[in-house]
Amino acid sequence: LAEGETPVEVRPLVHAINELLGRIGEDIQRYRKFVGNAAHQLRTPIAGLKTQIDVLIRETQKNSEIPESYELLKYSVDRLARLVKQMLALARAEAHSEVESTFQTFNLVEISREVANEFVNTALEKSIDFEFLAPDKKVLFYGSPGSLRDMMSNLVENALFYTPEGGHVKVEVLAGEESVDFCVEDSGPGIAPEEREKVFERFYRTRSAELEGSGIGLAIVYEVALLHGGDVSIEDTSSGR
């Protein structure tokens, strides 16, 4: 608040409010930096742990059947790795001023195709029919390639995570004259209409969710879309999901 434009009698109050808001802003920045740094530091040891578990499972397979405890351990570490990755992406998305400094003009189709290619193996492992559609021409977009890549990755990963084996996931880039849409369609269980706004809140989990997710992925999507002047919506497909 501008102190110079206020009456002398209330300037001490305005000054106190400004100091309070300043401290709150500093606390928020420290929180975001801590989350980002912690997530970044955790990535390396978790990656190492995943590698060691994979080696242990392969060695065990040579001699006997894999114990269920090994599979549960691998599942838990995979979940932890996904959570850390999403925490880091959310911390980056929330640092608006830092993200805006990376804005540039780039080909959105190229980034989208790269993201889709990263999940081909995941789709094959679950026997999911994975489809990518995009214009043959370049679609130039002004924004942050890194944060948009995080947004797309979370949408695609979310779709593959909740789609059962043998299902279908379609990723599509639709370019209009003044806007562009990044659409992900899946044959998963869907989200009830009354929960479609709540799922963009951090750590919110739908009541019908059978699989254990982090509740962060769609929060990242919302933050990135908002930063780029866009919006995000959840709609029923022709199959009702």
Phi, psi and chi 1 to 4 in degrees:
 res  aa     phi    psi   chi1   chi2   chi3   chi4
   1 LEU       -  140.0  -56.6  174.7      -      -
   2 ALA   -76.5  112.5      -      -      -      -
   3 GLU   -72.3  -33.5  -62.7 -179.5   30.6      -
   4 GLY   -66.6  -20.4      -      -      -      -
   5 GLU   -97.0    3.6  -60.4  176.9    2.3      -
   6 THR  -103.0  154.6   57.1      -      -      -
   7 PRO   -58.3  150.1  -23.4   33.3      -      -
   8 VAL   -57.2  -36.7  176.0      -      -      -
   9 GLU   -63.4  -30.8  -65.0   81.1    3.1      -
  10 VAL  -104.0    1.3  -63.3      -      -      -
  11 ARG   -60.6  -39.9  -76.1 -177.4 -172.4  174.5
  12 PRO   -58.8  -38.5  -26.4   36.4      -      -
  13 LEU   -65.7  -45.7  175.2   60.3      -      -
  14 VAL   -61.5  -41.4  172.8      -      -      -
  15 HIS   -62.1  -41.8 -178.9   72.3      -      -
  16 ALA   -65.8  -39.9      -      -      -      -
  17 ILE   -63.2  -42.7  -68.0  174.0      -      -
  18 ASN   -62.3  -40.8  -74.7  -19.7      -      -
  19 GLU   -64.4  -41.4  -75.8 -169.5  -25.7      -
  20 LEU   -63.2  -47.0  174.6   61.4      -      -
  21 LEU   -62.9  -36.7  -66.4  175.3      -      -
  22 GLY   -63.0  -43.6      -      -      -      -
  23 ARG   -65.9  -39.9  -71.6 -163.5  -64.4  -88.2
  24 ILE   -62.6  -43.0  -68.3  173.4      -      -
  25 GLY   -61.1  -41.6      -      -      -      -
  26 GLU   -65.4  -39.2  -69.6  174.1   -1.5      -
  27 ASP   -63.7  -41.5  -72.0  -18.4      -      -
  28 ILE   -63.4  -43.3  -68.1  173.4      -      -
  29 GLN   -63.2  -41.2  -70.7  -60.5  -36.2      -
  30 ARG   -64.3  -40.0  -80.0 -164.5  -68.7  -92.3
  31 TYR   -61.6  -47.1  155.3   74.2      -      -
  32 ARG   -64.3  -39.5  -71.1  174.0  177.0  168.7
  33 LYS   -66.6  -40.3 -180.0  177.0  -94.0 -172.2
  34 PHE   -62.2  -47.4  168.6   76.5      -      -
  35 VAL   -60.5  -45.0  171.5      -      -      -
  36 GLY   -62.7  -46.0      -      -      -      -
  37 ASN   -65.5  -42.3  -71.2  -18.9      -      -
  38 ALA   -63.3  -45.1      -      -      -      -
  39 ALA   -62.7  -40.7      -      -      -      -
  40 HIS   -64.1  -42.7 -177.2   72.6      -      -
  41 GLN   -69.2  -27.7  -67.6  -61.6  -37.4      -
  42 LEU   -78.2  -19.8  -75.0  169.0      -      -
  43 ARG   -60.6  -44.2  -69.0  174.9   69.0 -177.0
  44 THR   -65.7  -52.0  -59.4      -      -      -
  45 PRO   -63.9  -33.1   17.5  -30.1      -      -
  46 ILE   -68.6  -40.6  -70.0  175.0      -      -
  47 ALA   -61.2  -40.4      -      -      -      -
  48 GLY   -64.7  -40.2      -      -      -      -
  49 LEU   -64.8  -41.2 -177.2   58.3      -      -
  50 LYS   -60.6  -41.9  -75.0 -174.8   62.6  175.8
  51 THR   -63.1  -43.8  -59.0      -      -      -
  52 GLN   -64.8  -37.1  -66.4  -59.1  -40.6      -
  53 ILE   -66.8  -41.2  -68.9  174.2      -      -
  54 ASP   -61.9  -41.4  -71.6  -20.8      -      -
  55 VAL   -63.9  -42.8  171.3      -      -      -
  56 LEU   -61.5  -41.7  179.5   62.1      -      -
  57 ILE   -66.0  -42.4  -70.5  175.9      -      -
  58 ARG   -64.2  -40.3  -75.9 -162.4  -61.5  -90.1
  59 GLU   -67.5  -36.5  -68.6  -62.9  -37.3      -
  60 THR   -69.5  -35.7  -55.8      -      -      -
  61 GLN   -59.9  -29.9  -80.9  179.0  -38.1      -
  62 LYS   -67.2  -29.5  -64.0  177.0 -178.7  178.5
  63 ASN  -109.2  -31.9  -56.1  -46.1      -      -
  64 SER  -159.4 -179.1   60.3      -      -      -
  65 GLU   -71.2  144.0 -173.0  175.9  -20.9      -
  66 ILE   -70.3  124.8  -59.0  174.6      -      -
  67 PRO   -61.8  148.2  -20.2   31.7      -      -
  68 GLU   -61.6  -31.2 -175.8  179.5   -1.5      -
  69 SER   -63.2  -31.9   57.8      -      -      -
  70 TYR   -66.8  -43.3  -74.0    8.6      -      -
  71 GLU   -64.8  -40.7  -66.2  -69.1  -10.4      -
  72 LEU   -65.2  -38.5  -68.6  173.8      -      -
  73 LEU   -64.3  -44.4  178.5   60.9      -      -
  74 LYS   -62.1  -42.4 -175.6  177.5 -173.7  -57.3
  75 TYR   -62.2  -42.4  173.8   74.0      -      -
  76 SER   -66.0  -40.9  -62.8      -      -      -
  77 VAL   -68.7  -38.3  172.9      -      -      -
  78 ASP   -61.3  -42.0  -74.6  -17.4      -      -
  79 ARG   -63.2  -42.3  -82.3 -165.8   61.6 -150.0
  80 LEU   -63.9  -42.3  179.0   58.7      -      -
  81 ALA   -62.1  -41.2      -      -      -      -
  82 ARG   -65.2  -40.9 -176.5  168.8 -177.9 -105.6
  83 LEU   -64.1  -44.9  175.0   59.8      -      -
  84 VAL   -62.8  -42.5  168.1      -      -      -
  85 LYS   -59.7  -42.4  175.9 -175.7  173.3 -176.6
  86 GLN   -72.0  -36.4  -69.9 -178.6  -38.5      -
  87 MET   -61.1  -41.7  -73.6  175.2   61.8      -
  88 LEU   -65.3  -41.9 -175.4   57.6      -      -
  89 ALA   -65.4  -39.4      -      -      -      -
  90 LEU   -66.9  -40.8 -177.4   58.9      -      -
  91 ALA   -61.8  -39.5      -      -      -      -
  92 ARG   -66.6  -41.7  -74.9 -162.8  -62.2  -99.7
  93 ALA   -65.9  -34.3      -      -      -      -
  94 GLU   -76.3  -20.2  -71.5 -178.5  -31.0      -
  95 ALA   -82.2   72.9      -      -      -      -
  96 HIS   -56.3  -45.8  -72.2 -173.0      -      -
  97 SER   -64.0  -36.4   58.9      -      -      -
  98 GLU   -71.0  -39.3  -65.5 -179.5   13.7      -
  99 VAL   -66.5  -43.2  174.5      -      -      -
 100 GLU   -61.4  -28.1  -72.1  174.3  -12.7      -
 101 SER   -70.3  -14.4   66.8      -      -      -
 102 THR   -98.6    4.0   65.4      -      -      -
 103 PHE   -61.2  137.5  -85.5   27.7      -      -
 104 GLN  -158.8  168.7   56.5 -175.4  -81.1      -
 105 THR   -90.9  129.4  -59.7      -      -      -
 106 PHE  -149.8  169.6   62.2   95.6      -      -
 107 ASN   -87.0  109.5 -177.7    7.2      -      -
 108 LEU   -66.4  -31.7 -169.3   67.0      -      -
 109 VAL   -63.7  -42.3  171.0      -      -      -
 110 GLU   -62.1  -46.4 -178.2  179.8   -3.1      -
 111 ILE   -62.5  -43.3  -64.6  -69.5      -      -
 112 SER   -61.6  -42.3  -56.4      -      -      -
 113 ARG   -65.8  -39.8 -177.3  175.7  -74.0  108.3
 114 GLU   -62.0  -42.8  -70.1  174.5   -1.8      -
 115 VAL   -63.0  -46.2  168.8      -      -      -
 116 ALA   -60.0  -41.1      -      -      -      -
 117 ASN   -63.0  -30.3  -73.5  -22.7      -      -
 118 GLU   -66.2  -21.2  -69.2  173.0    2.7      -
 119 PHE  -108.6    9.8  -69.0   96.0      -      -
 120 VAL   -61.3  -45.0  169.7      -      -      -
 121 ASN   -64.5  -38.1  -72.3  -24.1      -      -
 122 THR   -61.2  -42.8  -57.2      -      -      -
 123 ALA   -64.6  -41.2      -      -      -      -
 124 LEU   -63.8  -39.2  -70.3  173.3      -      -
 125 GLU   -62.1  -30.8  -70.7  172.7    0.8      -
 126 LYS  -101.5    8.1  -65.6 -176.1   67.2  175.2
 127 SER    54.4   41.2  -60.5      -      -      -
 128 ILE   -94.6  133.7  -70.0  175.3      -      -
 129 ASP   -74.1  106.5  178.8   22.9      -      -
 130 PHE  -108.0  121.9 -169.8   51.0      -      -
 131 GLU  -126.0  137.2 -176.2  179.9   10.5      -
 132 PHE  -125.3  126.5  175.8   76.1      -      -
 133 LEU  -127.4  135.5  -60.1  173.9      -      -
 134 ALA  -159.2  157.8      -      -      -      -
 135 PRO   -61.7  149.6  -21.1   32.8      -      -
 136 ASP   -70.7  -25.0  -66.0  -29.2      -      -
 137 LYS   -90.3  168.9   62.2 -179.3 -178.8  179.4
 138 LYS   -70.1  144.0  -70.9 -176.2  178.5 -179.8
 139 VAL  -119.5   99.2  176.0      -      -      -
 140 LEU   -77.2  135.8  -61.5 -179.9      -      -
 141 PHE  -140.4  141.5 -171.3   86.6      -      -
 142 TYR  -103.8  115.9 -178.5   72.6      -      -
 143 GLY   177.7 -161.4      -      -      -      -
 144 SER   -99.3  110.2  168.8      -      -      -
 145 PRO   -58.0  -39.3  -22.3   33.1      -      -
 146 GLY   -65.2  -47.8      -      -      -      -
 147 SER   -69.9  -35.3   62.1      -      -      -
 148 LEU   -68.9  -33.3  -76.2  165.0      -      -
 149 ARG   -64.0  -42.0 -175.6 -172.3  -68.5  -87.3
 150 ASP   -60.1  -43.7  -73.1  -22.3      -      -
 151 MET   -61.4  -49.3 -177.9 -166.3   75.6      -
 152 MET   -63.0  -42.7  -65.0  173.1 -174.8      -
 153 SER   -59.7  -42.3  -66.1      -      -      -
 154 ASN   -67.9  -36.7  -84.7  -77.7      -      -
 155 LEU   -65.5  -46.6  -79.2  171.7      -      -
 156 VAL   -68.0  -44.5  177.4      -      -      -
 157 GLU   -62.0  -40.3 -174.4  175.8   31.1      -
 158 ASN   -61.7  -44.0 -151.8   56.3      -      -
 159 ALA   -62.8  -45.3      -      -      -      -
 160 LEU   -68.3  -33.4  -69.1  170.0      -      -
 161 PHE   -66.3  -41.3 -175.4   73.5      -      -
 162 TYR   -94.7  -10.3  -72.0  102.8      -      -
 163 THR   -81.0  127.5  -62.8      -      -      -
 164 PRO   -69.4  164.7   25.1  -33.2      -      -
 165 GLU   -56.8  138.6  -70.0 -168.8   11.2      -
 166 GLY    82.7    5.2      -      -      -      -
 167 GLY   -83.9 -164.8      -      -      -      -
 168 HIS  -135.7  136.1  174.2   75.7      -      -
 169 VAL  -132.6  128.6  172.2      -      -      -
 170 LYS  -122.1  128.6 -179.9  171.5   72.2  173.5
 171 VAL  -111.0  128.8  178.7      -      -      -
 172 GLU  -141.6  138.9 -173.0  171.5   12.8      -
 173 VAL  -108.1  120.8  177.8      -      -      -
 174 LEU  -114.8  116.8  -60.7  171.2      -      -
 175 ALA  -104.9  121.1      -      -      -      -
 176 GLY  -101.3 -173.3      -      -      -      -
 177 GLU   -70.6  -35.8  -66.8 -176.6    2.0      -
 178 GLU  -124.9    2.5  -62.5 -178.2   -4.4      -
 179 SER  -151.6  167.0   64.8      -      -      -
 180 VAL  -138.8  140.1   59.7      -      -      -
 181 ASP  -115.5  138.1  -66.0  -31.5      -      -
 182 PHE  -112.5  111.3 -178.6   77.1      -      -
 183 CYS  -114.5  136.3  -53.0      -      -      -
 184 VAL  -125.8  119.1  179.1      -      -      -
 185 GLU  -115.1  136.7  178.5 -177.8  -37.7      -
 186 ASP  -141.9  165.2   66.1   70.0      -      -
 187 SER  -102.9   33.0   57.8      -      -      -
 188 GLY   -77.8 -170.2      -      -      -      -
 189 PRO   -70.2  -17.1   25.6  -35.3      -      -
 190 GLY    81.3  175.8      -      -      -      -
 191 ILE  -127.6  131.4  -61.6  173.0      -      -
 192 ALA   -61.1  142.4      -      -      -      -
 193 PRO   -52.1  -38.0  -28.0   36.3      -      -
 194 GLU   -73.2   -9.8   62.7  -88.1   15.7      -
 195 GLU  -108.3   -0.6  -68.4 -172.3  -74.8      -
 196 ARG   -69.4  -22.6  -69.5  178.7 -176.4  176.1
 197 GLU   -86.6  -33.3  -69.5 -173.5    8.9      -
 198 LYS   -69.2  -29.3  -62.9  178.8 -178.6  177.9
 199 VAL   -67.3  -12.9  -66.5      -      -      -
 200 PHE   -87.2   -0.2  -63.5  109.1      -      -
 201 GLU   -84.5  145.5  -60.4  173.1    5.7      -
 202 ARG   -61.8  134.1  -83.7  174.6  -85.2 -179.3
 203 PHE    67.4   13.1  -56.5  110.5      -      -
 204 TYR   -79.9  134.6 -179.1   83.1      -      -
 205 ARG  -122.2  135.0  -59.1  -87.5  -68.5  116.3
 206 THR   -67.9  151.5   60.6      -      -      -
 207 ARG   -66.4  -27.4  -66.8 -171.6  -66.0  -90.2
 208 SER   -93.0   -0.5   59.4      -      -      -
 209 ALA   -65.6  123.9      -      -      -      -
 210 GLU   -92.8  -29.7  -62.8  179.3   -0.4      -
 211 LEU   -92.7  151.6  -62.1  175.1      -      -
 212 GLU   -89.3  109.4  -63.7 -175.7   10.1      -
 213 GLY  -109.8 -179.5      -      -      -      -
 214 SER   -90.8  -24.7   63.7      -      -      -
 215 GLY    77.6   18.2      -      -      -      -
 216 ILE  -109.6  -30.1  -64.1  179.9      -      -
 217 GLY   -52.3  -49.6      -      -      -      -
 218 LEU   -74.7  -22.6  -68.5  179.4      -      -
 219 ALA   -66.3  -37.9      -      -      -      -
 220 ILE   -64.3  -44.6  -63.3  169.7      -      -
 221 VAL   -57.5  -44.7  172.0      -      -      -
 222 TYR   -64.4  -46.0  176.7   79.5      -      -
 223 GLU   -61.4  -44.4  -73.4  -72.6  -19.6      -
 224 VAL   -68.5  -42.9  174.8      -      -      -
 225 ALA   -62.2  -42.8      -      -      -      -
 226 LEU   -62.9  -42.1 -170.2   67.0      -      -
 227 LEU   -62.8  -30.5  179.2   60.2      -      -
 228 HIS   -96.0   14.4  -72.2   81.5      -      -
 229 GLY    72.4   21.1      -      -      -      -
 230 GLY  -110.1 -170.7      -      -      -      -
 231 ASP  -142.8  171.9   56.9   21.7      -      -
 232 VAL  -136.9  141.3   55.4      -      -      -
 233 SER  -143.4  156.6   63.5      -      -      -
 234 ILE  -117.6  125.0  -60.2  173.1      -      -
 235 GLU  -133.4  158.2  -58.8  172.6    3.7      -
 236 ASP   -75.4  143.7  -69.1  -30.4      -      -
 237 THR   -89.9 -177.1   64.9      -      -      -
 238 SER   -62.6  -23.3   57.1      -      -      -
 239 SER   -88.2    0.6   61.1      -      -      -
 240 GLY    89.3    8.2      -      -      -      -
 241 ARG  -122.0      -  -67.3 -177.6  174.5  177.6
